[in-house]
Amino acid sequence: MNDKKTIQSSVSNLQSPAAAGCTTCPAHNAGNLLKLGVDMTDWDYVVALAGNPNTGKSTVFNALTGLRQHTGNWPGKTVTRAEGGFSYGDNRFKIVDLPGTYSLLSTSLDEEVARDFILFGQPDVTIIVVDATRLERNLNLALQVLEITDRAVICLNLIDEARRHGITVDERRLARDLGVPVVPTAARQGEGLDALLQAVSEVATGQTVCKPHRVKSESTAIQTAVETLVAQIQEAFPGVPNARWVALRLLDGDERLADAIRSGELGDLRRQEPEAKQDLVIHLEPV
């Protein structure tokens, strides 16, 4: 119960502006966030909350935001968006609860919304909520998120359920393997939430630099194709975030992302000139 009291004292003073130095500058893209329906006026950092359904993600969101939350729809979508806020130290954090998904492969509207927010909004931190009792099922989404962003914290939730089932998770080893902080929590009881706030703050402000695990098992042919695509994507759209991940998705036939790259509708991709609106044509030679 002590964690609950600490959080209540931390979630305060949302009115006073924070002065961020150059070493703690936010990484988010405010212009893209506004296009995605998230106004960062009066907020210092933005946090995305991702996770599979039934991992306690909503419980984590409610515990961190309390009554400081509201709901609406994503612009042009029927998908509901919940956002709220909390403060930690001298900084104010806006947290956006992304739709619960099993992947970011854009096979559904929920997955598309979650992926676009992480890719184009470039949140300062993405909290990935995983179920400690079903960790192997949740790591698929976690690894996909870590392919997009290097600013993430794993919320190892339902740790109380894991203990009841005799399941032990070595969070330190998991943190080393994934390259990002891992914080065990039992959100319903308030256990570990203050440690989660601290980890989020340290990643957002640059005190903790993540080195996320990236899959590097592609064949030589795939690596060559990715390198070719990355060069062409960066030349056509210099502002596109994480060109490598975009290239991998294009190779996988993600038409929605291809359309987004062509049109720039999903974010300010800093097109050089109007002619950049033309279709992005990729030429690959046989390897």
Secondary structure by P-SEA (a helix, b strand, c coil): caaaaaaaaacccccbbbbbcccccccccaaaaaaaccccccccbbbbbbbccccaaaaaaaaaccccbbbbbcccccbbbbbbccccccbbbbbbbcccccccccccaaaaaaaaaaacccccbbbbbbcccccccaaaaaaaaaacccbbbbcccaaaaaaaaccccaaaaaaaaacbbbbbbccccccaaaaaaaaaaaaaaccccccccccccccaaaaaaaaaaaaaaaaacccccaaaaaaaaaaacaaaaaaaaacccccccccccccccccbbbbbccc
